[in-house]
Amino acid sequence: MTRRSFVIAAAGALAALALPGCSSANESTVVIYSCAEGVRNESLLTALHERFPEYDIRLHYVPTGNCAAKLKVEGAQSEADIIVDLEGGYIKQVSDQLEELPAQDAERYCADLVDPDHRYFPFARESACIAINESTFSERGLEIPRSYEDLTDPAYRGLVTMPNPKSSGTGYNFVKSLVNAWGEDEAFAYFDRLAENVYQFTSSGSGPVNALVQGEAAIGLGMTFQTVSEINQGVPLRVLFFEEGAPWAVYGLGIVQGKGERPVVREVFDWLATEGVKIDNETYVPDQVLVDFKAEIPNYPTDIEYADMSGITDPDEKKRLLGRWKY
């Protein structure tokens, strides 16, 4: 394997990676499982190899659900030494497979992102928004929505797309934010009304913005950073937030149980927990993570009011709420 090693692994292929005793080829090897998008992984890996040219750093993209499932089963026998950008609800489920981290180091992060058990550090805060295609709105003479209730207007029938919360963390974030804001029954009654206008519940969080870019929809409940990325490439999209605030979730960074004894793993982890966070903030997701560092990206909203996401990492609550989801 070459020093610059970025692997996008399918779920079937991953089973072959996790053989006992294969956690590292030698003492200079560090294996990272990342749930982040490809371009973010490439940026991290490039910076890691510039900072640690003497180490053999191997980064594998592993989808969120697969990553959590593998860690839950394999624990210390996992090939991975470090996990990056695993969504908060999932990382909470496997926190007993991660090493305890120094409590004093957690003070450098925004307090609402910190794991009270110190099994992971925040890597990213990813917010969601209502994205619209301004060209489609103009062509159809549509009014700009100003509230969630506006999205149920029959004028938008067949023009709305949302991630399915059963398969997408972003979709679940929208559900949980409205459950917290309005109460459970009112929130689910709302999604019943919204469904009449939804032409597709996408399987991934990136689906709605992709549909806007392709002109298949006018309104997408999607990821803020993805929407802004498209705007900065000249796509006529617009970011909207409603009074309930922007749904969001923390994405974590941790060391697999038993792997922190190796100095090379600790050194790479400490870099990811500080400089890696800054690089990701500056390049892709600038929602603030570190107390003393705030990044700016052109056209990215600077005054986001975040929704109340209390209970977002509770797996039992998530299972119960998703049991009510019909679509």
N, C-alpha and C positions, 0 to 999 in steps of 0.2 A: 504494500500500500504506500502510495506517495505521501510526502509530508502534507501536501494540501489535499486533505481527504474530506469530501462532503458527500454523504451518502443519503439518497432519498430511498428509503426502504419500504416496500409494501408489507402489509401485515403478515402475509404468508412467509416472506423471506426473513422476517424478524425472528421467527422461531429458531432458525438456525444460528442466530447470532448469540443466543443466551445459553451457551454451554457452560456448565460448572467448570471453574478453574480458568476461564478464558477472559477474565475481567481486564487484563492488560497484557500486551505482548512483552513488555519489559518495564523497568522502573521509570522510564521517561514517557510512557504512553498514558494518555488520558482520554477516556471515552465519554462523550457527552450525548445524551438524548435530548433533543430539542423539539418542542411542539410549535415553535414559531414558523412563520411563513418562509419560503425559500430565500427570498431576497434578504430578509433579516438574518437568516442563518449565514448566508454568504458574507455579509458585512462583519458579523461576529468572528467567523472563522478566519477571514483575512486579517483582522486586527489581532487575533490570538496568535497567528503564526508570525506576525511582525513583532509582537511582544515576547514570544517564547520560541524563537527559532530552533532552540535545542531540543524541544519536546515534540513528540509525535502525537498531535492532537487530532482525534477522530470525532467528527460530529455526524450523528445520524438523525435525520428527521423521522419522528415517530408521532403519528396522530394522537391527539389527547387521550381518547378512550383507550387506545392500545397501550400507550405509555403507562397509564395508571394500572391497567390490567396486568401488564408484565411485571411491574414493580410489586404489585400485591402478591403475585405468585412466586416470584423469584427472589425478592428481597436482596440479601447480601450476595446471592449467587448471580445477580444480574451482571451482564457485561458492562453496564453503565457505571461510571464513577459519579457523574454529575447529571442532574436533570435541569433543564432550562425552560421557562415559559409554560409550565404546566398550570392550567386553570385552577383557581383557588378551591373550588368544590372537589375536584379530583385530587389535588395534592393533599387536601385534608384527609381524604379517604385512605391515603397511603403514607400518612405522616409517621406512622410507627416503623416504616421501612427507611426512614431518613434519620441522619445523625442530628443530635441536638447542637444548636449553634450558639455562639457567645451572646448572651442577652445584651451586653453593652454595645455590641455592634449593631443591634437592631435600632438603636437610637438615631442612627443616621437616616432612617426612612420615615416617611409621613406616617403618623401614628395610626391612622385608620386602615393602613395596609399591613400592619405588623401581625404576625402569627403569635398569639400569646404563649404558645408552647415552644416557640423558637425552633421549630423543625424546618422552616424554610424562611428565606428572605424574599421580599418583593423584588420582582424583576421588571414588571410592567403593570401599569394601570391602563386597561383598555376600555375606552368609553364607546357608547353607541349613540346614534343620532337618527333623526328622520332625514333622509336624503331625498332630494327631488331632482328630476331632470328638467331644467328650466326651458329647454327647447320644446320638449313635449308639452309642458304647461302652456307655453306661448302659442304653439300650433293649435292646441285644443281650447284655448281661451279659458283655462282653469284658474280658479282662485287659489292663492297660496294658503294652505291649512295653517291654523294657529293653535290647534289643540288636538289631542288624540281623538276627541269626539268628532272633529271635523273630518277625520279620515274615513268615517262611516258614511259620509255624504254619497248618495247614489251617483253623483257626477264622477266619482273615482272608481266606479265599478269596473273590475277587471284590470285596474291600473296599479294595484298595490301588491307588493311582495314582502314577505317576512320570513326569517329563518324559523324552521320548525324547532320548538324548544326541546323536543325529544331527541334531536340529533345535533343541536347547535347550542353552545354556551351563550352565544349572543342572543338567540331567541329566548332562552330561559331568563336571561337578564331583563328583557323587556317584561316578561310575565311577572317576575319577582318584584320588579320596581313598581308595577301597578298594583300588585297584591298589597305591598307595603303602603302605598299611597292611598288606596281606596278601600281596601278590604278584599277578602278573597272572592266572595260571591259577586260583588260589583265588577271586579276585574275580569272574571271569567264570562260574565254576561256581556262585557264590552267586547271581548275577543270573539264571541259568537256573532255580534253585530259586524265587527271588522271583517270576519271571514267571508261575508257576503260580497266584499269588494276585493278580496285577495284572489289573484289569479294563480299564485303559486306560493306554497310554503316550501322554501328551499331547504336542502339537507345541510347546508353549511352557512356560516355567518357571512361569508363573502358573496353568497349567491345574490342577495338583493341588489348590491351595488353593481355587480356584473350585469344584472338584468337592466339596470338603468343605463349603463354604458352602451349596451346593445340595442337600446330603444324598445325593449320588451315591456317596460313598466315606466310609470311616471313617478312613483313614490316607493321608496325602499326603507324598511327598518333595518339599518345596517351599521357597520363599524365606522366610527369617525375618521380614524387614520386612513382607512381605505378610500373613503369618499374624498378626503383632502388630497390624497395621492393622485386620484383621477383628475381633480380640479387643477392640480399643478401640472398635469400633462395636457391641459387644454379642453378637457371634457366639461360641458356646461352643466355641472351639478351644483347644488347648493345644500348647505348644512342647516338644519333646523333643530331647535330644542324646544320642548314645551315646559309648562310650569312645574311639572312633576320632577324635572331634572333629568340629566343624562344617565341612563343605566350604565353600570360599569362593573368590572370584576378585576380582582388582583390575580396576577400570574406569577408563579413562584419559581424560586431557584433553590435547589437543595443538594446535599451530598448523600449518596446512597449509604445505608448502614454498613459500617465496617470499612468503608473506602477512605475515610478521612485520616487514617493513620499514615497514609502515604503523603509526604511533604509536597510532591508535585501536584497532587489533587487539591490540597489546601491552597497552594499558590495560585493555581488556575481559577479555583472557586472564588478566592478573595478578589482577583482581578475582575471576574465576571460580575461580582456583587457590587462593584464600584464603577470601574471604567467601562465594563460591558453595559451596565445600565445606562450610563451617559451616552455611549455610542448609539444604543437603540433609541433613546430619547431624542437625540439630535437628528437622527436619520429618518425615523419612522413614527414612533409613538411618543409624542412629547408630553402626554399627561404626567404630571409631576409624581415622582417616586422618592427621590432623595430630598431631604429637608433643605439642603444648601445648594441645590442645583435645579434650575428651571430652563428647559430648552425651548426654542422657538423654531417653528417651521412655517414657511409662507402659507397664508390662508388658513392656518390652523386656529380655531377659536381660542382666545386667551382668557375668556371669562366664563368658562363652563361651570354651571351649577350642577353638582352631582346629585343623583337620586339617592334616596334612602335605600340601601341594599342590605339592611340588617338580615341576618340569617342566610345570606347567599351561599355560604360554605357548608350549610347543614345538609348532609346527604339524605337524611330521613325526610326533611321538609321538601327537598327537591323531588324525591320519589313520590311523596304524597301529592304534591301539586301537579306533577306530570301525569299522575293517574287521572286527573280531571281533564286533561287536554284531549280534545276530540279529533284534531285534524292532522 
